[in-house]
Amino acid sequence: MKLNAKIKAIAMRKEGKSYGEILKRVKVSKSTLSLWLRTIELKPEQRQRLYITLRQQNAYKMAKKKQEQKKLLQEKIITHAKSEVKDKIQNHLFISGLMLYWAEGDKQEANEMVKFSNSDPIMIKLMMRWFREICGVQNHKFRIALHIHTLHCRKNIEKYWSSITTMPLKQFNKTQIKKTSLRYRRNPLYDGTCSIRIYDKNLFRKIKGWKIGCQKQLNII
């Protein structure tokens, strides 16, 4: 029985199979397999194939490890954020900003970007305060993006939103101007949509945890 296994193992190795591939078919210990195959030389193309396969396997293991580490970090941040809600829920700024983000904020988990968009300058002011005072976001981390239609493209529109957000123009993304089929402004006071963007995955997760914690405090879930 063992002789048949050895013959099979040697044949597979000569075909360029890796130890791992052989061990799936031949039920012996790795040390026994190494002893059987130690004198067998692989061809250059066979060594190249095994090298590429090993590199792919290592890359997969590394990616899997990073994925697991990311998941653990996400769960840790979310769990901690949920526990904070009990002490924060009486804070009017905390709860009002959280409700606004819950309703209007970006919740796409694919990129985990914190983004809030609205055309109401008062709401933008409130959310800028919320991000600063509640979330602890430093000024250099903010990016502002404007979306406006050609009819609403008035002079100094960027300076207007700069004054609302109190952010310098150097932290504004390129303003997106969309064409419209309308011939006149239906709302003469409309100044486009302002989008507050913060590229912080951990903050995205914290806000998610706050939302879940708030739902539990309110007995919604």
C-alpha positions in Angstrom: 0.0 0.0 0.0 2.8 2.4 1.0 4.7 1.5 -2.2 1.8 2.4 -4.3 1.5 5.7 -2.5 5.1 6.4 -3.1 4.9 5.6 -6.8 1.9 7.8 -7.1 3.6 10.7 -5.2 6.7 10.5 -7.4 4.6 10.5 -10.6 2.7 13.5 -9.5 5.9 15.4 -8.5 7.4 14.6 -11.9 4.3 16.3 -13.4 5.2 19.4 -11.5 2.7 19.1 -8.7 3.3 20.9 -5.4 3.6 19.1 -2.0 0.2 20.4 -1.1 -1.4 19.1 -4.3 0.2 15.7 -3.7 -0.8 15.4 -0.1 -4.4 15.8 -1.1 -4.2 12.6 -3.1 -1.5 10.7 -1.1 -2.3 10.3 2.6 1.1 10.4 4.2 2.9 12.9 6.4 4.8 15.8 4.9 8.1 14.5 6.3 7.6 11.1 4.6 6.7 12.9 1.3 9.8 15.1 1.5 11.9 11.9 2.0 10.4 10.3 -1.1 10.7 13.3 -3.3 14.1 14.8 -2.2 16.0 13.6 -5.3 13.4 14.6 -7.9 14.4 17.7 -9.9 11.7 19.9 -11.3 11.9 21.5 -14.8 12.3 25.3 -14.9 8.8 25.8 -16.1 7.5 23.6 -13.3 9.4 25.6 -10.7 8.0 28.8 -12.2 4.4 27.5 -12.0 4.9 26.4 -8.3 6.4 29.8 -7.5 3.5 31.7 -9.0 1.0 29.4 -7.3 2.7 29.9 -3.9 2.8 33.6 -4.4 -0.9 33.6 -5.2 -1.7 31.5 -2.2 0.3 33.9 0.1 -1.4 36.9 -1.4 -4.8 35.3 -0.7 -3.9 34.5 2.9 -2.6 38.1 3.4 -5.8 39.5 1.9 -7.9 37.2 4.0 -6.0 38.2 7.1 -6.4 41.9 6.4 -10.1 41.4 5.7 -10.5 39.7 9.1 -8.5 42.5 10.9 -10.7 45.1 9.2 -13.9 43.3 10.3 -12.6 43.1 13.9 -11.7 46.8 13.9 -15.1 47.7 12.5 -16.9 45.7 15.1 -14.8 47.2 17.9 -15.5 50.8 16.8 -19.2 50.1 16.3 -19.6 48.4 19.7 -17.8 51.2 21.5 -19.9 53.8 19.7 -23.1 52.0 20.6 -22.1 52.1 24.3 -21.6 55.9 24.1 -25.1 56.7 23.1 -26.6 56.3 26.7 -24.5 59.2 27.9 -24.8 61.3 24.7 -28.5 61.0 23.9 -29.5 63.9 26.1 -27.1 66.2 24.2 -29.3 68.2 21.8 -26.5 68.8 19.3 -25.6 65.1 19.3 -29.1 63.8 18.7 -30.1 66.5 16.1 -27.0 66.0 14.0 -27.3 62.2 14.2 -30.9 62.3 13.1 -30.0 64.6 10.2 -27.1 62.3 9.1 -29.4 59.3 9.5 -31.9 60.9 7.1 -29.6 62.7 4.6 -26.0 61.4 5.1 -24.2 58.9 2.9 -24.6 55.4 4.3 -22.9 53.4 1.5 -20.5 50.9 3.1 -18.6 50.2 -0.1 -16.3 53.2 0.4 -17.2 54.2 4.0 -17.0 57.9 3.3 -18.7 60.4 5.6 -20.8 62.7 3.4 -23.7 65.0 4.1 -25.4 67.0 1.3 -28.1 69.7 1.5 -29.1 73.0 0.0 -30.2 74.5 3.3 -27.4 76.7 4.6 -28.7 76.5 8.2 -28.6 72.7 8.0 -25.1 72.8 6.6 -24.0 75.1 9.4 -25.5 72.7 12.0 -23.8 69.7 10.5 -20.4 71.5 10.3 -20.8 72.2 14.0 -21.8 68.6 14.7 -18.8 67.2 12.8 -16.5 69.5 14.7 -17.9 69.4 18.2 -19.4 65.9 18.4 -17.3 64.0 15.9 -14.0 65.8 16.7 -13.2 66.4 13.0 -10.3 68.8 12.5 -10.6 71.5 9.9 -7.9 70.1 7.5 -10.0 66.9 7.1 -13.0 68.6 5.5 -13.7 68.8 1.8 -16.5 70.7 0.3 -18.2 70.0 -3.0 -20.8 72.1 -4.7 -23.4 70.9 -7.3 -25.3 73.6 -9.1 -27.4 74.2 -12.3 -26.4 76.7 -14.9 -29.3 78.9 -14.0 -28.1 79.1 -10.4 -24.5 79.7 -11.3 -24.1 83.2 -9.9 -20.9 85.0 -9.1 -19.2 84.3 -5.9 -21.3 81.1 -5.2 -18.2 79.4 -3.8 -17.3 82.3 -1.5 -20.9 82.2 -0.3 -20.6 78.5 0.8 -17.1 79.2 2.1 -18.7 81.6 4.5 -21.4 79.1 5.5 -19.0 76.3 6.2 -16.1 78.6 7.4 -13.8 76.5 5.2 -11.2 78.0 2.8 -11.7 77.7 -0.9 -8.5 75.6 -1.2 -10.5 72.8 0.5 -13.3 72.9 -2.1 -13.5 70.3 -4.8 -14.1 71.4 -8.4 -17.7 72.8 -8.5 -20.0 70.6 -10.6 -22.3 72.6 -12.9 -25.1 70.8 -14.6 -27.1 72.0 -17.5 -30.8 72.4 -17.2 -33.7 72.7 -19.7 -35.4 75.4 -17.5 -35.4 79.0 -18.8 -35.8 80.8 -15.6 -35.0 80.2 -11.9 -38.1 78.8 -10.1 -36.4 79.5 -6.8 -34.3 82.7 -7.0 -32.9 82.0 -3.5 -31.5 78.6 -4.4 -27.7 78.4 -4.2 -27.1 74.8 -5.2 -26.3 71.8 -3.1 -23.4 71.8 -0.7 -21.7 68.5 0.1 -19.6 68.0 3.2 -17.1 65.2 2.8 -14.8 63.6 5.3 -12.6 60.7 4.2 -12.5 58.9 7.5 -13.6 55.2 7.6 -13.4 55.0 11.4 -15.7 58.0 11.7 -18.2 56.4 9.3 -18.2 53.3 11.5 -18.6 55.4 14.7 -21.6 57.2 13.2 -23.1 53.8 12.3 -22.6 52.6 15.9 -24.2 55.7 17.2 -27.2 55.1 15.0 -27.6 51.5 16.1 -27.2 52.6 19.8 -29.8 55.3 19.3 -32.2 52.8 17.8 -31.8 50.6 20.8 -32.2 53.4 23.3 -35.4 54.4 21.6 -36.6 50.7 21.5 -36.8 50.8 17.7 -34.9 47.6 17.4 
